[in-house]
C-alpha cells in the first residue's frame, strides 16, 4: 500500500516486468512433456488480477466459438469482489499451445484506506470499473496458464485519494496504476 507522500516503491513495477518471463518459463516447463492443445473448451481458473476479481477463482464459459463469458469471485482489494466480462480469441492457435485474446472485464481495480482527520477510525473503499486487456492462454493437455495485461481508467480512484489527502485525512491506496497484470492457472472442465 502506498501512503500519501511522494515516495514510490519500485516493487510492483518490477513484479509487472518479471511476471511475463516467469509465466513463460512455467508454461514451457509445464508443457515440455505433454502434447499441447489450445482448443475451445470451458475452463475454471485460480489467479490474481482483474479477471480473478483481484485474488480468486473464475470460470470461462463458451458462448460460441472464440467468444467466452467470464465470471469471477475473489477477495477484491479490501472487500470481497465480483468480476464479469467477455473474451474474444483472435487467432485459432499459435504454435498449437497458445491462443491470443482480447478481454473486457468489469471488476475491482483499486482500493483506498483513509483515516478522517481527528478520528482513529479507518474507512476502506474498493473501486470497480471496466478494463480492456490483451492476453494469451497457454494449455498443455487439460491444464494451463493465462496472462493478460489490462488498461483501467483509474482516475476516479485517484480523484478520491487526492480529495482525501487535500482534506488532511491520512490516506493510503492500492492499485492506482492504470496498467495491471492478471496471471492464473487454468483447468478444463
Secondary structure, DSSP 8 states (H G I E B T S, - for coil): -B-SSS---SHHHHHHHHHHHHHHHHHHHHHTTS-----S--EEEEEEEGGGTEEEEEEEEEEETTEEEEEEEE--SSS-EEEEEEEEESSS-BTTTEEEEEEEEEEEEEEEEEE-TT---EEEEEEEEEEEEEEEEEESSSEEEEEEEEEE--HHHHHHHHHHHHTT-EEEEE---SEEEEEEEEEE-
